[in-house]
Amino acid sequence: MKILDRYILTSFLKTFFSVFIILMFIFVLQTIWLYIGELAGKDLDVEVIMKFLLYFSPKLVPLVLPLTILLTSIMTFGTFAENYEFAAMKSSGISLQRAMRSLTFFILFVSLVAFFFANNVIPAAEFKSINLRKNIAQLKPAMAITEGVFNDIGTFNIKVEDKSGENDQYLTDVIIHQKTSNGGNYTVIKAKEGELAGSTDSDVLSLILKEGNYYDEIQPSDYEKRKKKPFTKSYFDEYVINIDLSDFNNVDLEDESTTSYHGMLKISELDESIDSFSVSYNTRMDQFRKDMYRRTGVTTLSTNFRPRDTVIAFEEGLLSHFNTYDGAQITNLALGTINSAVAHLAMKEQEFRVNIKQINKFEIALHEKYVLAVACIVLFFVGAPLGAIIRKGGIGLPIVVAILLFLTYHFIGIFAKNSAEDGSVSAFVATWLSTWIMLPLGIYLTYRATTDQGLFAFDNFIEPLKKLFKKAGLFKDKSKTE
């Protein structure tokens, strides 16, 4: 390796690793902020918290690495241009492409490592993080009563309107649904106020309810009496419920039973899952078509139809040949059949929409592994020539430009992927769209920097306007007048 290549590569690597560490630290802090609600109040060891952050960090690499390459390229090449080092290289006959050669090989190597990382490390870390989050969520459920929603705690579903007190132990407008062993929900308890009593380390949570009602739906053995929906109602001034949390606090944080999430799979596994889901979806869709066709009754027309029956004129209508009662019966039966078919169709439509969304998520996850590698190369050829053009290094203007470009790249990708989940856009197009947009920009900037031109060719816009004004007599050429 020549001295120049070593110097450029060394300058790039110093900035690259510094920027990567800083950005990773910032995004890890953001992760702590986002998931603080899942970690707080769980009495977790520092080891578990560090393990959670370690498992979640690889998921940040597809976000941090492209931004690092873009920012480092602008800063490094901007510094070279600002210090007239590029001018010295060009005076020695060294072009911009020659100066970028060592970094090009390095970026290709980084892209290959990124692809390997996305296909192997990220799925393994995603597998660990999701299972750990699931296990942490089961710890200390008494501390996880969220306002305004039903919280599943033991054999109860608890909803509170508001929490107050130093430890959020005082509750208002409490609604409790008690579950049964067969899955029914026949008991409802409502209270104006409630209080959580007991230590956070205790396996028993005492819920003291005040000024409420107890509703218990009765299930008679006679099914005719069940139609009347009988229930008992009682009023209480104070009612205490003891909830056993021993089974919930005894959680194995090493449990790894969740394996079906699309982020956990490699390329080969994603291909297999997509094929499996697609075959299953097409089979169920074909069966649904046959069922709906069968529900129309067309298949039974030949059984009930007699060719020698009286021909009915279209103007007379079919119901005119029946008495009022039979006509009403036929109409009600037809309406019931149609309403049932419409309800069944709506239910299946929602089911198929969920299936399509699931398949699209797996396809997006598949393409994202390739996009990360290509994005590293494309953003390098955007940042490097852009830094040479703006001729500004350091952490001022390059950071602003890099963030604006990356936010544009990132948000286009997010909006496209969200549209692809419901099938509005192809998963392939949505995943590659932001990279396709950046590719022409990289080619354009590389051409401008190679030919020593500015960021924009303003003369291409100004000259046609000057010619137009000359023809109109609004602009005089000073050289001719002199």
C-alpha positions as CSV (number, residue, x, y, z in Angstrom):
1,M,0.0,0.0,0.0
2,K,1.4,3.4,-1.0
3,I,1.9,6.2,1.5
4,L,-1.0,8.2,0.1
5,D,-3.5,5.3,0.3
6,R,-2.3,4.6,3.9
7,Y,-2.8,8.2,4.9
8,I,-6.3,8.5,3.4
9,L,-7.4,5.2,4.9
10,T,-6.0,6.0,8.3
11,S,-7.7,9.4,8.3
12,F,-11.0,7.8,7.3
13,L,-10.8,5.0,9.9
14,K,-10.0,7.4,12.8
15,T,-13.1,9.4,12.0
16,F,-15.2,6.3,11.2
17,F,-14.7,4.5,14.5
18,S,-15.1,7.7,16.5
19,V,-18.4,8.6,14.8
20,F,-19.7,5.0,15.0
21,I,-19.1,4.7,18.8
22,I,-20.7,8.1,19.4
23,L,-23.8,7.4,17.3
24,M,-24.1,3.9,18.8
25,F,-23.9,5.4,22.3
26,I,-26.6,7.9,21.4
27,F,-29.0,5.3,20.0
28,V,-28.4,3.0,23.0
29,L,-29.4,5.8,25.3
30,Q,-32.5,6.2,23.1
31,T,-33.2,2.5,23.6
32,I,-33.0,2.9,27.3
33,W,-35.4,5.8,27.2
34,L,-37.9,3.8,25.0
35,Y,-37.9,0.7,27.1
36,I,-37.5,2.2,30.6
37,G,-41.1,1.3,31.3
38,E,-40.3,-2.4,30.7
39,L,-37.2,-2.3,32.9
40,A,-38.3,-0.1,35.8
41,G,-39.9,-1.7,38.9
42,K,-38.9,-5.2,37.9
43,D,-36.1,-5.6,40.5
44,L,-33.7,-6.6,37.8
45,D,-30.0,-7.2,38.2
46,V,-27.5,-5.1,36.4
47,E,-26.4,-8.2,34.5
48,V,-29.9,-8.6,33.1
49,I,-30.1,-5.0,32.1
50,M,-26.7,-5.1,30.4
51,K,-27.7,-8.3,28.7
52,F,-30.9,-6.6,27.4
53,L,-28.9,-3.7,26.0
54,L,-26.3,-6.1,24.5
55,Y,-29.0,-8.1,22.7
56,F,-30.7,-5.0,21.4
57,S,-27.6,-3.2,20.2
58,P,-27.1,-5.2,17.0
59,K,-30.5,-4.2,15.9
60,L,-29.2,-0.6,15.8
61,V,-26.4,-1.3,13.4
62,P,-28.6,-1.0,10.2
63,L,-29.4,2.5,11.4
64,V,-26.0,3.6,12.7
65,L,-23.7,2.1,10.1
66,P,-25.1,3.9,6.9
67,L,-25.2,7.2,8.8
68,T,-21.6,6.7,10.0
69,I,-20.4,6.0,6.5
70,L,-22.2,9.0,5.1
71,L,-21.0,11.4,7.9
72,T,-17.4,10.1,7.9
73,S,-17.1,10.4,4.1
74,I,-18.3,14.0,4.2
75,M,-16.1,15.0,7.1
76,T,-12.9,13.2,5.8
77,F,-13.1,14.4,2.2
78,G,-14.3,17.8,3.3
79,T,-11.2,18.2,5.5
80,F,-9.0,17.1,2.6
81,A,-10.6,19.7,0.3
82,E,-10.6,22.5,3.0
83,N,-6.8,22.0,3.6
84,Y,-6.1,22.0,-0.1
85,E,-4.8,18.4,0.1
86,F,-6.9,17.5,-2.9
87,A,-5.4,20.4,-4.8
88,A,-2.0,19.0,-4.1
89,M,-3.0,15.5,-5.2
90,K,-4.5,16.8,-8.5
91,S,-1.4,18.9,-9.2
92,S,0.6,15.6,-8.8
93,G,-1.7,13.9,-11.4
94,I,-3.8,12.0,-8.8
95,S,-7.5,12.1,-9.6
96,L,-10.4,11.8,-7.1
97,Q,-11.1,8.3,-8.2
98,R,-7.5,7.3,-7.5
99,A,-7.7,9.0,-4.0
100,M,-10.8,7.0,-3.3
101,R,-9.4,3.7,-4.3
102,S,-8.3,2.4,-0.9
103,L,-11.5,3.6,0.7
104,T,-13.5,1.9,-2.0
105,F,-12.0,-1.5,-1.1
106,F,-12.6,-0.8,2.5
107,I,-16.3,0.1,2.0
108,L,-16.7,-3.1,-0.1
109,F,-15.3,-5.0,2.8
110,V,-17.6,-3.2,5.2
111,S,-20.6,-4.0,3.0
112,L,-19.8,-7.7,3.0
113,V,-19.3,-7.7,6.8
114,A,-22.6,-5.8,7.1
115,F,-24.4,-8.4,5.0
116,F,-23.0,-11.3,7.2
117,F,-23.9,-9.3,10.3
118,A,-27.5,-8.7,9.1
119,N,-27.9,-12.4,8.1
120,N,-26.4,-14.0,11.2
121,V,-25.8,-11.7,14.2
122,I,-28.9,-9.6,14.1
123,P,-31.3,-12.6,13.9
124,A,-29.6,-14.2,16.8
125,A,-29.7,-11.0,18.8
126,E,-33.3,-10.4,17.9
127,F,-34.1,-14.0,19.1
128,K,-32.5,-13.3,22.4
129,S,-33.9,-9.8,22.9
130,I,-37.5,-10.7,22.1
131,N,-37.5,-13.7,24.4
132,L,-35.8,-11.7,27.2
133,R,-38.4,-8.9,26.8
134,K,-41.2,-11.4,27.0
135,N,-39.8,-12.9,30.2
136,I,-39.1,-9.5,31.8
137,A,-42.7,-8.4,31.1
138,Q,-44.0,-11.3,33.3
139,L,-41.9,-10.1,36.3
140,K,-43.7,-8.1,39.0
141,P,-47.0,-7.6,37.1
142,A,-48.3,-5.6,40.1
143,M,-46.0,-2.8,39.0
144,A,-47.3,-3.0,35.4
145,I,-50.9,-1.8,35.9
146,T,-51.3,0.8,33.1
147,E,-54.0,3.4,33.3
148,G,-56.9,3.2,30.9
149,V,-56.4,-0.3,29.6
150,F,-57.1,-3.8,30.9
151,N,-54.0,-5.5,32.5
152,D,-53.8,-9.3,32.7
153,I,-52.7,-10.2,36.2
154,G,-53.2,-13.7,37.4
155,T,-56.8,-14.7,37.1
156,F,-57.9,-11.1,36.8
157,N,-58.2,-8.4,34.2
158,I,-57.8,-5.1,35.9
159,K,-58.5,-1.6,34.5
160,V,-58.0,1.7,36.4
161,E,-58.8,5.2,35.3
162,D,-56.1,6.9,37.3
163,K,-53.2,6.1,39.7
164,S,-51.9,8.4,42.5
165,G,-49.7,8.3,45.6
166,E,-46.0,8.1,46.1
167,N,-45.8,4.5,44.7
168,D,-49.0,4.7,42.5
169,Q,-50.8,2.6,45.1
170,Y,-54.1,4.5,45.1
171,L,-56.5,3.7,42.2
172,T,-59.7,5.3,41.0
173,D,-62.6,3.8,38.9
174,V,-61.5,0.2,39.2
175,I,-63.0,-2.4,36.9
176,I,-62.1,-6.1,37.4
177,H,-63.0,-9.1,35.3
178,Q,-62.4,-12.4,36.9
179,K,-61.4,-15.3,34.6
180,T,-62.6,-18.9,35.1
181,S,-60.8,-22.2,34.3
182,N,-62.9,-22.7,31.1
183,G,-62.2,-19.3,29.7
184,G,-65.5,-17.7,30.7
185,N,-65.8,-14.3,32.3
186,Y,-68.9,-14.3,34.5
187,T,-67.8,-12.0,37.4
188,V,-67.3,-8.3,37.2
189,I,-66.3,-6.0,40.1
190,K,-66.5,-2.3,40.0
191,A,-65.3,0.1,42.7
192,K,-64.8,3.9,43.0
193,E,-61.5,3.6,44.7
194,G,-58.8,1.0,45.3
195,E,-55.5,0.6,47.0
196,L,-52.5,-1.7,46.4
197,A,-51.1,-3.1,49.6
198,G,-48.0,-5.2,50.2
199,S,-44.3,-5.1,49.4
200,T,-43.0,-5.2,45.9
201,D,-41.0,-8.3,46.9
202,S,-44.0,-10.1,48.2
203,D,-45.7,-12.9,46.2
204,V,-49.1,-11.8,47.4
205,L,-50.7,-8.5,46.2
206,S,-53.6,-7.2,48.2
207,L,-56.1,-5.1,46.3
208,I,-58.4,-3.2,48.7
209,L,-61.6,-2.0,46.9
210,K,-63.9,0.6,48.4
211,E,-67.5,1.6,47.5
212,G,-68.3,-0.8,44.7
213,N,-70.5,-3.5,43.3
214,Y,-70.1,-7.2,42.7
215,Y,-71.8,-8.7,39.6
216,D,-71.9,-12.4,39.1
217,E,-73.6,-14.0,36.1
218,I,-75.5,-17.2,36.9
219,Q,-75.2,-20.1,34.6
220,P,-78.3,-22.3,35.0
221,S,-78.3,-25.9,33.9
222,D,-81.4,-25.2,31.8
223,Y,-80.4,-23.6,28.5
224,E,-83.8,-21.9,28.2
225,K,-83.2,-20.0,31.5
226,R,-79.8,-18.9,30.3
227,K,-81.5,-16.7,27.6
228,K,-82.8,-14.5,30.4
229,K,-79.2,-13.8,31.5
230,P,-79.8,-14.0,35.2
231,F,-77.1,-12.5,37.6
232,T,-76.6,-11.5,41.2
233,K,-75.6,-8.1,42.3
234,S,-74.2,-7.0,45.7
235,Y,-72.8,-3.8,47.2
236,F,-69.8,-3.5,49.4
237,D,-68.1,-0.7,51.4
238,E,-64.8,-2.5,51.4
239,Y,-63.6,-5.7,49.6
240,V,-60.2,-7.2,49.6
241,I,-58.8,-9.4,46.8
242,N,-55.5,-11.3,47.3
243,I,-53.7,-12.0,44.1
244,D,-51.1,-14.7,44.1
245,L,-48.0,-13.6,42.1
246,S,-45.8,-16.6,42.9
247,D,-46.2,-18.2,39.5
248,F,-45.6,-14.9,37.7
249,N,-42.5,-13.8,39.7
250,N,-40.9,-17.3,39.2
251,V,-40.0,-16.5,35.6
252,D,-37.1,-18.1,33.8
253,L,-35.2,-15.2,32.1
254,E,-33.4,-17.8,30.0
255,D,-36.6,-19.1,28.4
256,E,-36.4,-19.0,24.5
257,S,-39.6,-20.5,23.4
258,T,-40.5,-17.7,20.9
259,T,-39.0,-18.5,17.5
260,S,-41.5,-17.4,14.8
261,Y,-40.7,-13.7,14.6
262,H,-39.5,-12.6,11.2
263,G,-36.5,-10.6,12.6
264,M,-35.1,-13.8,14.0
265,L,-34.7,-15.6,10.7
266,K,-31.8,-15.9,8.2
267,I,-32.2,-15.6,4.5
268,S,-32.6,-19.3,3.9
269,E,-35.2,-19.5,6.7
270,L,-37.0,-16.4,5.4
271,D,-37.2,-18.0,1.9
272,E,-38.6,-21.1,3.4
273,S,-41.2,-19.3,5.5
274,I,-42.3,-17.1,2.6
275,D,-42.8,-20.1,0.4
276,S,-44.7,-21.9,3.2
277,F,-46.9,-18.9,3.9
278,S,-47.6,-18.2,0.2
279,V,-48.6,-21.8,-0.5
280,S,-50.9,-21.9,2.6
281,Y,-52.4,-18.5,1.6
282,N,-53.1,-19.6,-1.9
283,T,-54.6,-22.9,-0.7
284,R,-56.9,-21.2,1.7
285,M,-57.9,-18.6,-0.8
286,D,-58.8,-21.2,-3.4
287,Q,-60.8,-23.1,-0.7
288,F,-62.6,-19.9,0.2
289,R,-63.5,-19.3,-3.4
290,K,-65.0,-22.8,-3.6
291,D,-66.9,-22.3,-0.3
292,M,-68.4,-19.0,-1.4
293,Y,-69.4,-20.4,-4.8
294,R,-71.1,-23.3,-3.0
295,R,-72.9,-20.9,-0.6
296,T,-74.6,-19.2,-3.6
297,G,-76.6,-22.4,-4.2
298,V,-75.6,-22.5,-7.9
299,T,-74.4,-26.1,-7.5
300,T,-77.9,-27.2,-6.4
301,L,-79.8,-25.5,-9.2
302,S,-79.8,-28.7,-11.3
303,T,-81.4,-30.6,-8.4
304,N,-84.3,-28.3,-8.0
305,F,-84.8,-27.1,-11.5
306,R,-87.2,-28.9,-13.9
307,P,-87.0,-27.9,-17.6
308,R,-90.8,-28.4,-18.1
309,D,-91.8,-26.0,-15.4
310,T,-93.8,-23.0,-16.5
311,V,-91.7,-20.2,-18.0
312,I,-91.9,-17.0,-15.9
313,A,-91.7,-13.7,-17.7
314,F,-89.0,-11.4,-16.4
315,E,-91.5,-8.5,-16.0
316,E,-93.8,-10.5,-13.7
317,G,-91.2,-11.4,-11.2
318,L,-90.6,-14.7,-9.4
319,L,-92.4,-13.8,-6.1
320,S,-95.7,-13.0,-7.9
321,H,-96.2,-16.7,-8.4
322,F,-96.3,-17.3,-4.6
323,N,-98.7,-16.3,-1.9
324,T,-97.8,-13.5,0.5
325,Y,-96.6,-15.8,3.3
326,D,-94.4,-18.0,1.0
327,G,-93.0,-14.9,-0.7
328,A,-92.1,-13.4,2.6
329,Q,-90.5,-16.6,3.7
330,I,-88.5,-16.8,0.5
331,T,-87.4,-13.2,0.8
332,N,-86.3,-13.5,4.4
333,L,-84.4,-16.7,3.6
334,A,-82.6,-15.0,0.7
335,L,-81.8,-11.9,2.8
336,G,-80.5,-14.1,5.6
337,T,-78.3,-16.1,3.2
338,I,-76.9,-12.9,1.6
339,N,-76.2,-11.2,5.0
340,S,-74.5,-14.4,6.2
341,A,-72.4,-14.5,3.1
342,V,-71.5,-10.8,3.5
343,A,-70.5,-11.3,7.1
344,H,-68.4,-14.3,6.3
345,L,-66.8,-12.4,3.4
346,A,-65.9,-9.5,5.7
347,M,-64.4,-11.9,8.3
348,K,-62.3,-13.7,5.7
349,E,-61.2,-10.4,4.2
350,Q,-59.8,-9.3,7.5
351,E,-58.1,-12.7,8.0
352,F,-56.5,-12.6,4.5
353,R,-55.4,-9.1,5.1
354,V,-53.5,-10.2,8.2
355,N,-52.0,-13.1,6.2
356,I,-50.8,-10.7,3.5
357,K,-49.3,-8.4,6.0
358,Q,-47.4,-11.2,7.6
359,I,-46.0,-12.4,4.2
360,N,-45.0,-8.8,3.4
361,K,-43.2,-8.4,6.7
362,F,-41.2,-11.5,5.9
363,E,-40.3,-10.3,2.4
364,I,-39.3,-6.9,3.8
365,A,-37.0,-8.6,6.3
366,L,-35.5,-10.6,3.5
367,H,-34.7,-7.6,1.3
368,E,-33.4,-5.5,4.2
369,K,-30.4,-7.9,4.6
370,Y,-29.3,-7.1,1.1
371,V,-30.2,-3.4,1.3
372,L,-27.9,-2.7,4.2
373,A,-24.8,-3.9,2.2
374,V,-25.7,-1.9,-0.9
375,A,-26.6,1.2,1.1
376,C,-23.1,1.3,2.6
377,I,-21.6,1.5,-0.8
378,V,-24.2,4.0,-2.2
379,L,-24.0,6.4,0.7
380,F,-20.2,6.4,0.6
381,F,-20.3,7.6,-3.1
382,V,-22.8,10.2,-1.9
383,G,-20.7,11.5,1.0
384,A,-17.2,11.4,-0.4
385,P,-17.8,13.6,-3.5
386,L,-20.1,15.8,-1.5
387,G,-17.4,16.5,1.0
388,A,-14.9,17.3,-1.8
389,I,-17.4,19.7,-3.3
390,I,-18.5,21.6,-0.2
391,R,-14.8,21.8,1.0
392,K,-15.7,21.9,4.6
393,G,-14.5,19.5,7.3
394,G,-15.0,19.2,11.0
395,I,-18.2,18.7,12.9
396,G,-20.2,21.7,11.7
397,L,-21.7,21.8,8.2
398,P,-20.9,18.2,7.4
399,I,-23.1,17.0,10.3
400,V,-26.0,19.1,9.2
401,V,-25.7,17.9,5.6
402,A,-25.3,14.3,6.6
403,I,-28.3,14.3,8.9
404,L,-30.5,16.0,6.3
405,L,-29.5,13.4,3.7
406,F,-29.8,10.5,6.0
407,L,-33.2,11.6,7.4
408,T,-34.5,11.9,3.8
409,Y,-33.1,8.4,3.1
410,H,-34.5,6.9,6.3
411,F,-38.0,8.4,6.2
412,I,-38.5,7.5,2.6
413,G,-37.6,3.9,3.6
414,I,-40.0,4.0,6.6
415,F,-43.0,5.4,4.7
416,A,-42.4,2.9,1.8
417,K,-42.2,-0.1,4.2
418,N,-45.3,0.9,6.0
419,S,-47.1,1.1,2.7
420,A,-45.7,-2.3,1.7
421,E,-47.1,-4.0,4.8
422,D,-50.7,-3.7,3.7
423,G,-49.8,-4.5,0.1
424,S,-50.1,-0.9,-1.3
425,V,-46.6,-1.1,-2.6
426,S,-44.5,-4.2,-3.5
427,A,-42.2,-5.3,-0.7
428,F,-39.2,-5.3,-3.1
429,V,-39.8,-1.8,-4.3
430,A,-40.5,-0.4,-0.9
431,T,-37.3,-1.8,0.6
432,W,-35.0,-0.7,-2.2
433,L,-36.7,2.7,-2.9
434,S,-34.6,4.9,-0.7
435,T,-31.4,3.3,-2.0
436,W,-32.5,3.7,-5.6
437,I,-33.1,7.4,-5.0
438,M,-29.7,7.9,-3.5
439,L,-27.9,6.0,-6.3
440,P,-28.4,8.7,-9.0
441,L,-27.5,11.3,-6.5
442,G,-24.2,9.5,-5.8
443,I,-23.5,9.2,-9.5
444,Y,-24.2,12.9,-10.1
445,L,-22.1,14.1,-7.2
446,T,-19.2,11.8,-8.2
447,Y,-19.3,13.2,-11.7
448,R,-19.4,16.8,-10.4
449,A,-16.5,16.3,-8.0
450,T,-14.4,14.4,-10.6
451,T,-14.8,17.2,-13.2
452,D,-14.1,19.9,-10.6
453,Q,-17.6,21.4,-10.8
454,G,-19.7,22.9,-8.1
455,L,-22.7,21.3,-6.5
456,F,-25.1,22.8,-9.0
457,A,-24.5,24.1,-12.5
458,F,-26.3,27.4,-12.2
459,D,-25.1,28.5,-15.7
460,N,-27.3,25.8,-17.3
461,F,-30.3,27.6,-15.9
462,I,-29.1,31.2,-16.2
463,E,-27.8,31.2,-19.9
464,P,-31.2,30.2,-21.4
465,L,-32.9,33.0,-19.5
466,K,-30.2,35.5,-20.7
467,K,-30.9,34.4,-24.3
468,L,-34.6,34.8,-23.8
469,F,-34.2,38.3,-22.4
470,K,-31.9,39.3,-25.2
471,K,-34.5,38.3,-27.8
472,A,-37.1,40.3,-25.9
473,G,-34.8,43.3,-25.7
474,L,-34.9,43.3,-21.9
475,F,-31.2,42.4,-21.5
476,K,-28.3,44.2,-23.2
477,D,-24.9,42.6,-23.8
478,K,-22.4,45.0,-22.2
479,S,-19.5,43.8,-24.3
480,K,-21.2,44.8,-27.5
481,T,-22.3,48.2,-26.2
482,E,-18.7,49.0,-25.2
